[in-house]
Amino acid sequence: MTTLTYTDTEGERRKLNAFAVLEAHRETLINRGRRALLRHLLDNDTATADDVRAAVILPAGVNPKAFGSVPGELADAGIIAADGFAKSRRPEAHARPVQIWRLIDRDAALTWLGDHPDMPDPAPPTPPDAQGELFGEGRAAP
């Protein structure tokens, strides 16, 4: 049996950079996702993750799975409720099932939106290895 050893430093660097981007943007993205979900539900009977994805642009390097926690807080608060499943309309999702959400409490949704305004975009994160690239290997910062 062959054991593979992870030695791809470029891959590791990219992974760490992607994590830094996600960490810097997560709170803003989740807030925007929740706002998009509620705004869609205020104007329509139902909404899915497809509606959130259409309304919120993800920065490069952020996996769309970051939106997985969008509905949780709203459902826990009794503002929205799960209402079955539908096939995703996004071609890249290959018609996989996505949760359908229905607005339960319109007044609570409007209050939530008022209490959670849009957040500014965070400053771009510094890649984990930026200092080494800036000053070269083995050189100290001035």
C-alpha positions in Angstrom: 0.0 0.0 0.0 1.3 3.4 -0.9 1.1 6.3 1.5 0.7 9.7 0.0 2.4 12.6 1.8 1.1 16.1 1.4 4.0 18.2 0.1 2.2 20.7 -2.1 3.2 24.0 -0.5 1.5 26.0 -3.3 -1.8 24.1 -2.5 -1.3 24.7 1.2 -0.7 28.4 0.6 -3.8 28.7 -1.6 -5.9 26.9 1.1 -4.7 29.2 3.8 -5.4 32.2 1.7 -8.9 31.0 0.9 -9.5 30.4 4.7 -8.3 34.0 5.3 -10.7 35.4 2.7 -13.6 33.4 4.1 -12.8 34.4 7.7 -12.6 38.1 6.7 -15.9 38.0 4.8 -18.0 35.4 6.7 -19.9 37.7 9.0 -20.7 40.2 6.2 -21.7 37.5 3.8 -24.0 35.7 6.3 -25.6 39.0 7.2 -26.1 39.8 3.5 -27.5 36.3 2.8 -30.0 36.7 5.6 -31.0 40.1 4.4 -31.4 38.8 0.8 -33.5 35.8 2.0 -35.8 38.0 4.1 -36.2 40.6 1.3 -37.0 37.9 -1.2 -39.6 36.3 1.2 -41.2 39.7 1.9 -41.9 40.0 -1.9 -42.5 36.3 -2.7 -44.2 33.3 -1.2 -41.0 31.2 -0.8 -37.3 31.4 -1.3 -34.3 29.0 -1.6 -30.6 29.2 -1.5 -30.7 29.9 -5.2 -32.4 33.3 -4.4 -29.7 34.1 -1.9 -26.9 33.1 -4.4 -28.5 35.4 -7.0 -28.6 38.4 -4.7 -25.2 38.1 -2.9 -21.9 38.1 -4.8 -19.3 35.9 -3.3 -15.7 37.2 -3.3 -13.1 35.1 -5.2 -11.9 32.2 -3.1 -15.1 31.9 -0.9 -16.9 28.6 -1.2 -20.7 29.0 -1.6 -21.1 26.6 1.3 -20.5 29.7 3.4 -24.2 30.4 3.0 -25.2 27.2 4.7 -25.8 29.0 8.0 -28.0 31.8 6.5 -31.4 30.4 7.4 -30.6 28.9 10.8 -30.9 32.1 13.0 -34.0 33.2 11.2 -35.7 29.8 11.6 -34.7 29.6 15.3 -36.3 33.0 15.8 -39.6 31.8 14.2 -39.3 34.3 11.4 -39.1 31.7 8.6 -39.9 28.0 8.4 -38.8 25.1 6.2 -41.5 24.2 3.6 -40.2 21.2 1.6 -37.6 20.9 -1.0 -37.2 21.9 -4.7 -34.6 21.2 -7.3 -31.9 23.9 -7.6 -32.4 26.2 -10.6 -28.6 26.9 -10.8 -27.0 24.8 -13.6 -23.8 24.3 -11.5 -25.9 22.7 -8.7 -27.0 19.9 -11.0 -30.7 20.0 -9.9 -29.8 18.9 -6.4 -32.5 19.4 -3.8 -32.5 22.7 -1.8 -34.7 23.7 1.1 -37.7 25.9 0.4 -38.3 28.6 3.1 -41.5 30.4 3.9 -42.0 33.6 5.8 -43.8 33.0 9.0 -43.7 36.4 10.8 -43.6 39.5 8.5 -43.3 42.0 11.4 -40.4 40.1 12.9 -38.7 40.0 9.5 -39.0 43.8 9.1 -37.7 44.3 12.6 -34.7 41.9 12.0 -33.8 43.8 8.8 -33.9 47.1 10.7 -31.7 45.7 13.5 -29.2 44.1 11.0 -28.2 46.7 8.4 -25.9 45.8 5.6 -22.2 45.7 6.7 -19.3 47.3 4.8 -17.0 45.0 3.0 -14.0 44.0 5.1 -10.5 45.0 4.2 -8.8 42.4 2.0 -7.0 39.9 4.2 -3.3 39.7 4.2 -2.3 36.3 2.8 -0.6 34.1 5.5 2.7 34.2 3.6 2.6 37.8 2.4 5.5 39.0 4.7 7.8 36.3 3.4 7.0 37.2 -0.2 7.3 41.0 0.5 10.8 40.8 2.2 12.1 37.6 0.6 12.9 34.4 2.3 15.2 34.8 5.3 15.1 38.6 5.3 13.6 40.4 8.3 11.2 43.3 7.9 13.0 46.7 8.3 
